[in-house]
Amino acid sequence: MNDQNQNWGLETFVQILTAELDRMRDVLRVKSVNRPLTYSVQDVKLDLNVFPDFDGEKVSFRTARPNETGASKLALQLGSITDRIVDETTRPPLTGADKHIDEVPIPDDTKKSLRRLGIDSKRDVDRLGRQGVKVRTDDGGEVDFARLATMMDQVLLPPRRPVVRRAVAFPDQGGTAVRISGDALDAIDPASMRLGGSPVTASITPRVIALSLPQPVRPIGELVFTTFHGQPMRVTLE
């Protein structure tokens, strides 16, 4: 037998504890058929002496052994909750038409940031995107929910291969405008646009990519970009 106490997660502990209380409630429901009056546990309070451990993402605890000093005290107070309160204070469960964040092919760092904000599904992202919400994350980045919702829409569609048919450059207000025409161009991620290795601002519709360059010169170089499904593409501008 292992004589060392094992680390345990608070979330797992609470889930197991509440599952046991749910089973107790089911037993009381059966007993109520035969006994008009019975007894139940209304409030539960636990005081635990534990050593917390943090790995950068999750907190786990190890219960103190007898006569072991230096432990922290963790107090848990559990109360009852009715189905009406649960219905009024929680979101509806996901349906088959919705996508959980883990099902959407987006970067893991983005998924982690969304979970920390309490966002679990594409439905949440769509709702915040319609409201124009932008949130700055702990690492200094920004989550633009409107753009994120668009990106999710694109990656969830069947893969499409954009086709570039023509590229035209012309002077525009002291700079240079580039107009690229083709098919399925909205499958391209505008944030991936690079011309000669430098990022460029692009406006994209299904049939047109519009680039605006500050230099009043004809752009000569290679335009490199990727689709929302990660397919690399390139177009030579001469």
Secondary structure, DSSP 8 states (H G I E B T S, - for coil): ---S---EEHHHHHHHHHHHHHHHHHHHHHHHHH-SS------EEEEEEEEEEE-SS-EEEEE--TT--S-EEEEEEE----HHHHHHHS-----TTS-BGGGS---HHHHHHHHHTT--BHHHHHHHHHTT-EEE-TTS-EEEHHHHHHHHHHHHS-----EEEEEEEEEETTEEEEEEEEESGGGB-GGG-EETTEE--EEE-SSEEEEEESSSS---EEEEEEBTT--EEEEEE-
